[in-house]
Amino acid sequence: MSEWKAKRFWKEAQVVEAGEGFAVELDGRPVRTPLKSAMTLPSRAMAEAVAEEWDAQEGEIRPLSMPVTRAANAAIDKVTVQREEVAEMLAAYGDSDLLCYRADSPQELVARQAEAWDPLLDWADATFGARLIPVQGVMHAPQNPKALDKLAQPVHAMEPFRLTAFHDLVGISGSLVIGLAAIGEVRDIGELWRLSRIDEAWQEEQWGIDEEARAQAAVKESDFYAAKQFHDLAQAA
C-alpha cells in the first residue's frame, strides 16, 4: 500500500505575535510541532521564513523542502528538553577537533592544512583564550582541559534555537572551532565549508571524483548553509 501523504489544506500562512515570540497560523490555525507543542519562534524573521515555506507547498507537503520549519521543530521538541546534554555533546568536539588532526605527509597536504587551519586555531586562542594543539595522525590526543572549558562556555550559553543550528554546524564540519567561527562571522560560510573539506579535496585531486561521495557532500553543504541561516534567523529582530 502506498504511504499516506499530507496534502495542502490551507489558503494562507500568516505570522502572528505569540507572547514574547511569534507563531505561524494556517488560515487561523497555529502550526504545531510533530509532538503537538506550540511553535513559538524567537524572531519575526524566523516566523516569516517558516510561513514562506508553508506557503510554497503545493499539493503534497514536502518536509524536506522546509529546512527552517524542520529546525524549529527540532529546537522545540528535542533540544529544549535536553539543552545541557546537547551543549555538552557539542563542546566535547573540542577534544577531537578536525583542525587538530594533521597529515604527516605528503608535504603539500601538510602545508595546505596548516595554511587553512592554523589561523582558525589562532582565532580561537585570541578570542576565547583556548589554545588547541595540532597533532600528526588520527590517534586521539587529549587537549588541555582548561582550553576545552573555555570553548565550552559560549556553547552552554546558547538558547535552544541557536544551539540547534550550532549542532549542525559542528556535526557536519567535525569542528567546534569552525562552528564557533561560523556564528562569530569570522569567515564567510562558504569559505568555512571549504576549509572543513581540505582532506576530501586533496583525495579528489589525487584519485579523481567519486560521484556518490560528491552527492553526499552536496547534501551536507546544503545543510551546513541552512544551519547558518537558521542561526541568523534565531537572533534576528
Backbone as a ProteinNet text record, in pm:
[ID]
protein_1_A
[PRIMARY]
MSEWKAKRFWKEAQVVEAGEGFAVELDGRPVRTPLKSAMTLPSRAMAEAVAEEWDAQEGEIRPLSMPVTRAANAAIDKVTVQREEVAEMLAAYGDSDLLCYRADSPQELVARQAEAWDPLLDWADATFGARLIPVQGVMHAPQNPKALDKLAQPVHAMEPFRLTAFHDLVGISGSLVIGLAAIGEVRDIGELWRLSRIDEAWQEEQWGIDEEARAQAAVKESDFYAAKQFHDLAQAA
[TERTIARY]
83.7	0	87.2	44.5	122.1	103.9	212	208.7	120.9	38.4	-45.6	41.4	8.7	85.1	-6.8	41	-37.7	-50.3	-168.6	-196.7	-213.7	-191.7	-214.9	-363.8	-396.5	-535.8	-567.3	-469.4	-486.3	-466.7	-518.7	-503	-387.6	-367.8	-267.7	-198.1	-67.4	11.3	41.2	14.9	34.9	118.2	197.3	276.2	194.9	191.8	120.8	210.5	187.6	260.8	208.9	299	261.5	342	285.3	358.1	480.3	598.5	721.9	785.1	716.8	770.7	670.9	684.3	598.4	556.4	441.4	390.1	342.6	313.7	260	125.2	27.4	-106.7	-141	-205.8	-256.2	-406.6	-452.6	-594.8	-645.5	-564.3	-604.1	-573	-525.5	-492.4	-340.5	-293.6	-149.4	-76.6	40.9	129.2	184.6	185.2	240.1	352.4	433	543.9	490.5	572.9	528.1	480.6	533.3	487.6	373.6	316	198.4	227.9	353.5	387.4	359.2	333.4	315.3	446.1	441	561.8	577.7	635.9	664.5	808.7	827.8	958.1	1018	1150.7	1214.8	1220.1	1197.9	1207.1	1101	1061.4	966.5	1028	1157.6	1224.7	1215.4	1233.2	1221.4	1077.8	982.8	842.3	806.1	857.4	829.5	890	1008.9	1072.2	990.4	938.1	852.9	725	665	541.9	566.3	679.8	712.9	726.2	783.4	796.2	659.7	569.1	436	359.9	373.9	306.5	359.8	483.7	545.6	500.3	432.6	389	273	282.4	175.7	138.2	11.4	-30	20.4	107.2	161.9	261.3	256.3	351.6	484	593.2	725.2	816.4	823.4	902.7	1048.4	1107.2	1247.6	1270.4	1163.8	1176.3	1152.4	1145.9	1113.4	1220.5	1343.2	1451.9	1432.1	1374.6	1355.9	1249.8	1141.6	1036.9	1091.7	1168.7	1223.5	1319.7	1402.6	1495.9	1420.8	1313.9	1233.4	1167.7	1119	1061.8	1165.7	1287.4	1394.2	1428.6	1433.5	1467.2	1365.7	1238.4	1131.8	1113.5	1104.6	1072.9	1192.6	1312.6	1429.6	1530.4	1576.9	1687	1641.4	1522.9	1475.8	1472	1431.9	1414.3	1544.7	1652.3	1781.2	1895.5	1875.1	1970.5	2109.5	2120.5	2251.8	2324.9	2250.3	2312.4	2363.6	2284.3	2326.1	2448.6	2446.9	2561.1	2686.9	2673.9	2788.5	2844.1	2755.3	2798	2874.8	2825.2	2890.4	3022.9	3026.5	3150.9	3260	3219.7	3316.4	3390.8	3337.8	3408.2	3544.6	3559.9	3687	3803	3774.4	3881.1	3923.4	3848.5	3886.2	3857.1	3885.5	3850.9	3923.8	3849.4	3906.1	4034.9	4038.1	4151	4281	4271.3	4390.2	4453.7	4392.6	4445.4	4502.1	4635.4	4707.3	4777.2	4793.5	4871.2	5019.7	5095.6	5241.2	5311	5233.5	5283.1	5161.6	5177.7	5291.6	5299.8	5410.7	5436.3	5336.5	5290.4	5193.8	5064.9	5017.9	4896.1	4921.1	5036.7	5072.7	5067.5	5124.6	5127.7	4987.4	4909.5	4773.6	4687.7	4698.4	4623.2	4666.4	4795.7	4846.3	4799.5	4806.4	4764.3	4616.4	4535.9	4391.2	4346.2	4407.7	4354.1	4424.3	4552.7	4623.2	4559.6	4517.7	4455.3	4328.2	4252	4131.1	4165.6	4269.4	4312.8	4367.4	4437.8	4488	4371.4	4268.7	4149.5	4083.5	4068.6	4007.6	4088.4	4219.3	4306.1	4289.5	4290.6	4279.7	4141.1	4039.5	3901.9	3858.9	3891.5	3842.4	3952.8	4078.1	4188.5	4204.1	4173.6	4174.7	4267.9	4385.2	4482.9	4471.1	4423.5	4421	4549.5	4604.8	4734.8	4717.3	4766.3	4758.7	4853.1	4814.4	4898.7	4897.5	4997.5	5001.5	4937.6	4862.9	4798.1	4654.1	4591.1	4449.3	4423.8	4529	4511.1	4472.5	4374.5	4326.1	4435.9	4448.7	4544.1	4465.6	4446.3	4364.7	4418	4324.2	4359	4358.7	4415.7	4420.1	4277.5	4240.5	4104	4064.3	4160	4127.4	4086.2	4153.6	4116.9	3977.9	3950.6	3819.8	3708.9	3734.7	3635	3601.9	3704.1	3679.6	3599.4	3624.9	3547.5	3405	3386.9	3253.3	3161.5	3218.9	3136	3038.1	3081.5	2983.9	2881.2	2916.2	2821	2709.2	2745.2	2644.6	2559.7	2605.7	2528.7	2420.9	2421.9	2325.7	2186.7	2085.4	1948	1916.3	1804	1779.9	1780	1729.4	1724.1	1864.1	1946.4	2083.6	2160.9	2135	2205.5	2168.4	2045.1	2002.2	2083	2098.8	2179.8	2324.6	2374.5	2513.9	2541	2443.7	2456.6	2495.9	2430	2461.3	2592.4	2620.5	2746.1	2866.3	2858.2	2968.4	2968.3	2851.9	2844.2	2882.5	2841.2	2872.3	3019.1	3073.9	3214.8	3311.2	3264.7	3354.4	3443.3	3405.7	3494.4	3415.7	3445.6	3388	3435.7	3561.3	3617.2	3550.9	3529.2	3460.9	3318.6	3249.9	3115.4	3114.3	3208.2	3216.5	3254	3341	3379.3	3261.4	3176.3	3059.6	2962.7	2929.8	2833.6	2897.2	3030.1	3100.4	3132	3088.9	3110.5	3258.8	3343.4	3487.5	3525	3459.3	3478.7	3342.4	3336.3	3216.7	3182.1	3053.5	3012.6	3061.4	3066.7	3119.1	3267.3	3341.5	3483.8	3504.6	3422.7	3435.3	3401.2	3304	3273.4	3395	3456.5	3573.3	3686.2	3706.9	3813.7	3788.6	3661.7	3629.9	3650.3	3674	3683.2	3822.4	3923.1	4059.6	4101.3	4078.7	4121.4	4047.1	3915.5	3836.5	3878.3	3906.7	3951.1	4084.4	4172.4	4301.3	4281.3	4195.9	4169.8	4114.5	4025.7	3971.8	4081.9	4172.1	4281.5	4371.9	4389.2	4480.5	4414.8	4288.6	4226.2	4104.9	4067.2	3951.2	3823.3	3718.8	3590.9	3509.8	3462.9	3368.5	3229.7	3148.8	3020.8	2928.2	2929.2	2843.9	2888.3	3018.7	3070.6	3042.3	3052.8	3025.7	2878.6	2788.5	2646.1	2616.9	2680.1	2661.8	2716.5	2829	2888.2	2797.9	2731	2641.2	2524.7	2474.1	2366	2416.3	2535.3	2593.4	2618.6	2666.2	2691.9	2563.4	2457	2327.7	2279.5	2296.4	2255	2341.8	2469.9	2561.7	2517.7	2486.6	2438.7	2305.4	2215.6	2084.6	2098.8	2196.4	2218.9	2262.4	2348.2	2390.6	2272.1	2189.2	2070.4	1979	1959.5	1871.2	1928.3	2059.4	2121.6	2097.6	2114.6	2095.8	1949.8	1856.2	1714.4	1681.4	1747.5	1718.7	1754.3	1853.5	1893.4	1858.2	1775	1730.4	1624.9	1598.1	1495.7	1357.5
-119.5	0	124.6	226.1	349.7	423.4	490.6	563.6	687.1	714.4	832.9	957	1055.7	1180.3	1296.5	1388.4	1505.5	1598.9	1656.2	1747.6	1889.8	1985.1	2124.3	2143.8	2202.5	2221.8	2367.7	2455.6	2595.1	2686.4	2806.1	2904.7	3000.5	3035.1	3138	3109.4	3132.4	3124.7	3266.6	3293.6	3427.7	3423.2	3528.4	3544.1	3624.1	3574.4	3644.5	3651.5	3749.9	3758.3	3651.8	3594	3488.5	3506.8	3577	3606.2	3691.2	3641.3	3713.8	3672.5	3587	3541.9	3557.4	3470.3	3477	3335.6	3326.4	3197.6	3212	3098.3	3095.2	3025.9	3086.9	3028.8	2998.1	2885	2844.6	2863.2	2968	3004.9	3015.8	3075.4	3099.2	2986.9	2873.1	2760.8	2756.4	2752.9	2759.8	2635	2655.6	2544.3	2487.6	2355.5	2289.6	2194.9	2157.7	2065.9	1923.6	1829.2	1689.5	1635.3	1688.1	1644.8	1731.9	1810.7	1894	2009.9	2048.5	2166.2	2291.9	2400.8	2528.5	2568.3	2607.2	2652	2802.4	2835.9	2975.8	3004	3099.6	3126.5	3254	3261.5	3373.2	3504	3502.5	3626.6	3629.4	3749.5	3763.2	3711.8	3735.1	3689.4	3538.2	3464.7	3319.1	3278.1	3344.5	3312.8	3340.1	3447.9	3478.2	3372	3322.1	3217.2	3088.5	3055.4	2937.3	2955.4	3072.5	3098.9	3086.5	3135.3	3124.3	2978.3	2895.3	2752.7	2685.6	2719.7	2660.5	2712.9	2841.2	2898	2838.7	2793.8	2739.6	2596.5	2531	2393.5	2389.3	2298.5	2280.6	2133	2103.4	1963.6	1894.3	1794.2	1722.1	1809	1796.5	1868.2	1794.4	1867.8	1807.6	1859.9	1787.6	1835.1	1864.3	1789.2	1811.9	1946.8	2007.6	2139.9	2251.6	2217.2	2313.9	2310.5	2351	2339	2423.2	2541.5	2626.1	2565.1	2516.4	2451.5	2328.2	2247	2125.5	2158.9	2261.5	2300.1	2355.4	2431.9	2484.6	2370.6	2269.7	2152.5	2086	2070.3	2007.5	2090.9	2222	2310	2297	2286.2	2283.3	2143.4	2044.1	1908	1832.3	1863.4	1785.1	1864.1	1975.8	2046.4	2114.7	2173.7	2244.3	2153.9	2029.7	1939.1	1875.3	1892.5	1835.7	1929.9	2057.5	2158.8	2133.9	2105.5	2087.3	1967.6	1859.5	1740.4	1767.4	1841.3	1875	1965.8	2065.2	2156.7	2081.1	1987.8	1910.2	1824.4	1764	1680.5	1763.1	1882.5	1965.6	2020.9	2060.4	2111.3	2004.7	1877.9	1767.7	1755.4	1813.7	1810.8	1878.8	1971.5	2040.9	1947.8	1835.8	1742.9	1654	1657.4	1580.1	1662.2	1791.3	1884.9	1851.6	1854.6	1828.6	1905.7	2031.9	2119.1	2075.8	1986.2	1945.8	1817.1	1749.5	1621.1	1637.5	1633.2	1669.6	1549.3	1557.7	1456.7	1474.9	1365.4	1377.3	1375	1348.5	1352.3	1338.8	1377.9	1446.4	1592.1	1653.7	1786.9	1889.3	1870.1	1965.6	1966.4	1847.5	1840	1896.5	1865.6	1919.6	2072.3	2130.3	2276.1	2332.3	2261.6	2308.6	2310.2	2205.4	2201.3	2313.2	2333.8	2438	2576.2	2601	2731.6	2756	2650.6	2663.9	2668.2	2584.6	2561.5	2637.5	2667.3	2738.2	2873.6	2952.7	3081.3	3067	2960	2939.7	2901.1	2820.1	2787.2	2911.5	2996.6	3122.1	3211.9	3214.1	3294.6	3245.2	3114.6	3059	3094.6	3092.6	3128.5	3275.6	3361.8	3505.7	3544.3	3476.2	3512.5	3453.3	3326.7	3256.6	3222.2	3249.2	3209	3059.2	2994.2	2847.8	2803.2	2756.3	2710.1	2559.3	2517.3	2375.4	2341.8	2224.9	2185.6	2082.7	2112.3	2014.4	1897	1780.8	1661.5	1595.2	1512.6	1437.2	1301	1257.4	1127.6	1138.2	1022.2	1018.5	964.2	925.3	877.3	993.2	969.7	1075.2	1124.4	1256.8	1320.5	1422.6	1398.7	1488.3	1631.2	1726.1	1866.9	1913.7	2030.8	2090.3	2113.1	2054.5	2070.6	2216.7	2300.6	2442.2	2508.2	2471.6	2525.4	2476.5	2349.9	2294.2	2360.2	2389	2455.5	2594.4	2664.8	2798.9	2793.1	2692.6	2678.1	2632.8	2562.5	2513.3	2625.1	2731.1	2836.6	2900.1	2942.8	3001	2900.2	2773.2	2670.7	2656.9	2649.1	2634.2	2760.1	2872.5	2997.1	3009	2920.2	2930.8	2883.5	2957.7	2912.1	2803.9	2731.4	2613.1	2635.6	2747.4	2766.6	2784.8	2867.2	2883.3	2752.6	2680.8	2555.5	2450.6	2453.5	2362.2	2387.3	2513.1	2546.9	2507.6	2535.8	2506.3	2356.3	2276.6	2130.4	2087.1	2142	2102.4	2163.5	2286.3	2348.9	2269.5	2222.1	2146.2	2002.8	1939.3	1799.7	1775.5	1863.9	1847	1874.7	1977.3	2012.6	1925.5	1869.1	1793.3	1881.1	2009.1	2103.8	2201.4	2200.9	2300.1	2439.7	2451.6	2582.9	2638.6	2554.6	2602.2	2645.3	2569.7	2609.7	2745.8	2768.3	2898.1	3008.6	2978.2	3077.7	3113.3	3015.9	3040.7	3136.8	3112.7	3200.7	3333.1	3336.2	3460.5	3544.5	3498.2	3571.5	3594.8	3500	3515	3498.7	3407	3385.5	3366.4	3387.4	3357	3209.2	3177.6	3039.7	2946.1	2995	2913	2883.7	2980.1	2960.2	2859.5	2867.1	2772	2630.7	2618.2	2486.2	2432.8	2516.5	2473.4	2431.7	2507.3	2475	2342.9	2307.3	2179.8	2061.2	2088.9	1982.4	1972.2	2020	2016.5	1873.7	1780.9	1641.9	1579.4	1604	1546.6	1604.3	1734.7	1797.2	1737.5	1712.4	1651.7	1512.4	1434.5	1299.8	1304.1	1398.5	1411.6	1445.6	1533.3	1572.2	1452.9	1364.8	1252.3	1135.4	1107.5	984	1005.7	1130.7	1156.3	1168.2	1205.2	1233.7	1105.9	1084.9	978.5	1042.8	1008.6	1077.5	1057.2	938.7	915.1	1000.7	1006.7	1088.7	1236.3	1278.8	1419.5	1452.8	1360.1	1382.8	1394.5	1308.3	1315.1	1446	1490.8	1616.7	1735.3	1727.4	1835.9	1849.6	1737.1	1740.8	1803	1763	1818.6	1968.6	2008.6	2151.3	2231.6	2182.1	2249.9	2259.8	2151.8	2152.2	2247.4	2257.2	2347.4	2492.3	2528.7	2664	2690.4	2590	2605.8	2627.4	2560.4	2577.9	2720.5	2775.9	2915	3009.4	2984.4	3067.9	3060.5	2939.7	2923.9	2996.4	2989.2	3062.2	3212	3263.6	3406.6	3447.6	3361.8	3391.6	3390.2	3303.2	3291	3418.2	3492.1	3613.1	3740	3725.7	3842.9	3920.5	4039.3	4122.1	4066.6
0	0	0	-70.3	-73.4	58.7	100.3	226.6	213.5	315.5	314	321.2	239.2	236	267.8	352.2	388.3	268.5	252.3	141.7	195.7	108.4	148	172.7	289	327.5	357.6	343.8	382.7	261.6	275.5	169	196.1	324.4	355	487.5	490.8	614.1	660.2	788.2	842	968.8	989.3	1111.5	1212	1336	1442.9	1565.7	1650.5	1776.1	1871.2	1948.8	2043	2171.1	2265.8	2388.6	2359.2	2398.7	2372.5	2240.7	2165.2	2037.9	1924.8	1826.5	1708.5	1670.4	1604.3	1558.8	1415.3	1354.5	1218.6	1223	1159.2	1150.6	1006.5	987	855.7	857.2	788.2	791.4	935	1021	1159.3	1255.5	1204.4	1292.2	1311.9	1437.6	1462.4	1415.9	1356.8	1323.1	1453.4	1464.7	1582.3	1540.7	1636.5	1610.5	1598.6	1554.6	1549	1683.5	1795.6	1927.7	1979.7	1889.3	1918.6	2013.2	2023	2102	2021.1	2090.6	2021.9	1955.8	1828.2	1759.9	1782.2	1895.8	1927.2	1889.7	1800.3	1740.4	1797.8	1806.6	1876.7	1800	1670	1592.8	1483.5	1447.1	1336.9	1207.4	1190.2	1068.3	1053.3	1163.6	1155.3	1125.4	1189.6	1164.4	1018.5	963	822.1	731.1	766.3	686.4	693	811.1	825.3	743.2	752	675.9	525.7	480.1	337.2	295.3	381.6	348	336.6	426.5	418.8	296.9	267.6	150.5	20.2	20.2	-101.4	-131.7	-36.6	-58.9	-159	-251	-349.6	-353.9	-335	-334.3	-209	-225.7	-111.5	-34.3	98	183	179.2	149.8	135	248	359	473.2	439	345.3	311.8	244	195.4	133.3	234.5	363.9	468.5	578.9	548.5	647.9	772.9	759.7	878.3	969.3	910.2	989.2	1060.3	989.2	1049.8	1163.5	1144.5	1250.8	1371.9	1347.3	1457.7	1535.1	1463.5	1530.6	1621.3	1568.8	1647.5	1770.6	1753.2	1865.6	1978	1941.5	2042.2	2100.5	2014	2060	2116.1	2068.6	2107	2191.2	2138.3	2205.1	2334.1	2333.4	2452.9	2574.9	2556.2	2669.8	2715.6	2637.6	2677.6	2638.9	2666.8	2621.1	2678.2	2806.9	2867.6	2807.6	2782.6	2724.8	2583.4	2504.5	2368.6	2371.7	2459.5	2470	2510.9	2603.8	2649	2535.9	2458.4	2346.2	2242.9	2212.8	2112.3	2163.7	2290.4	2347.3	2343.5	2352.3	2351.9	2220	2112.2	1984.3	1993.7	2088.7	2101.2	2131.5	2196.3	2232.6	2116.7	2007.7	1888	1762.6	1771.9	1664.6	1535.4	1425.7	1293.7	1269.8	1312.7	1281.4	1348	1445.8	1521.3	1470.5	1374.7	1328.4	1188.3	1181.2	1060.8	998.3	868.4	796.2	827	819.5	833	697.4	592.5	454.9	362.5	236.6	174.6	220.2	194.7	245.8	192.7	70.5	13.8	93.9	134.8	216.2	355.2	412.9	544.5	541.6	438	425.9	402.8	323.1	294	420.1	501.2	626.5	720.2	731	820.7	776.5	647.9	595.9	618.3	605.6	619.2	764.3	848.1	982.2	1093.6	1078.7	1186	1218.5	1118.3	1152.4	1235.3	1214.2	1293.9	1437.8	1455	1590.6	1660.9	1585.6	1643	1684.7	1601	1633.7	1761.5	1776.5	1897.3	2020.5	2008.5	2120	2155	2052.9	2077.3	2129.9	2086.3	2122.6	2255.4	2277.4	2396.6	2497.6	2461	2547.3	2552.1	2438.7	2432.2	2320.3	2356.2	2257.4	2240.4	2123.7	2089.4	2014.5	2041.5	1988.2	1875.7	1754.5	1645.8	1669.7	1619.1	1625.1	1488	1461.9	1337.7	1358.6	1257.6	1265.2	1309	1328.9	1363.1	1503.7	1574.6	1710.6	1802.2	1889.7	1977.1	2070.7	2078.3	2169.6	2252.5	2381	2464.2	2463.2	2462.7	2469.4	2614.9	2637.6	2770.7	2821.1	2936.2	2988.1	3009.8	3046.2	3066.6	2935.2	2826.6	2696	2656	2681.6	2647.5	2728.1	2855.5	2938.3	2882.8	2834.7	2780.5	2651.4	2567.4	2444.5	2473.7	2584.3	2619.4	2667.7	2723.6	2783.2	2684.7	2564.5	2472.8	2422.9	2421.3	2377.8	2480.3	2607.2	2712.2	2728.9	2676.4	2687	2579.5	2482.2	2371.4	2412.5	2368	2389.1	2284.8	2298.7	2216.8	2065.8	2017.1	1872.1	1814.1	1878.6	1831.1	1846.3	1954.6	1979	1874	1827.6	1720.7	1593.9	1558.2	1441.2	1462.8	1581.1	1612.9	1605.4	1642.4	1635.1	1494.8	1392.5	1255.2	1206.9	1245.9	1204.5	1254.9	1378.1	1436.9	1386.6	1388.5	1348.9	1204.5	1115.3	973.8	945.5	1008	982.8	1062	1174.7	1260.7	1346.1	1358.4	1427.1	1513	1644.1	1733.1	1695.4	1656.8	1622.7	1497.3	1397.4	1276.4	1310	1395.5	1435.5	1502.6	1593.7	1661	1563.8	1469.3	1368.3	1279.7	1251.7	1166.4	1233	1359.2	1425	1463.9	1468.7	1500.1	1378.3	1260.6	1134.7	1108.4	1149.4	1130.5	983.9	917	774	709	578.4	502.8	519.6	525.2	549.9	439.4	316.4	208.2	224.9	273.9	299.4	411.4	516	625.9	580	492.2	436.7	361.5	281	205.2	298.8	405.8	499.7	572	588.8	653.5	560.4	431.1	331	269.3	339.9	287.9	252.2	342	318.8	201.5	194.2	85.1	-50.1	-52	-176.9	-222.4	-126.2	-159.4	-220	-160.1	-211.1	-353.5	-380.2	-516.2	-615.4	-574.4	-664	-696.5	-598.3	-618.7	-692.5	-661	-707.2	-795.9	-817.4	-901.8	-820.1	-888.8	-823.1	-804.9	-684.1	-653.2	-653.7	-752	-769.3	-650	-591.1	-474.8	-356.6	-335.3	-226.2	-251.1	-375.1	-407	-383.4	-417.4	-393.9	-245.1	-166	-20.4	34.8	-19	25.7	-8.5	-122.8	-163.5	-65.7	-17.4	81	211.2	254.5	376.8	361.9	245.8	223.7	233.9	173.2	181	325	401.9	542	624.9	589.8	659.3	640.2	516.8	488.7	558.5	557.2	620.1	770.4	831	974.6	1006.1	922.7	943.7	926.6	827.9	808.2	930.6	983.7	1098.7	1220.5	1238.1	1349.8	1335.3	1213.9	1191.6	1215.9	1173.3	1195.7	1345.1	1419.7	1563.2	1638.9	1591.9	1663.8	1586.6	1483.6	1407.5	1486.2	1438.8	1504.9	1476.7
[MASK]
+++++++++++++++++++++++++++++++++++++++++++++++++++++++++++++++++++++++++++++++++++++++++++++++++++++++++++++++++++++++++++++++++++++++++++++++++++++++++++++++++++++++++++++++++++++++++++++++++++++++++++++++++++++++++++++++++++++++++++++

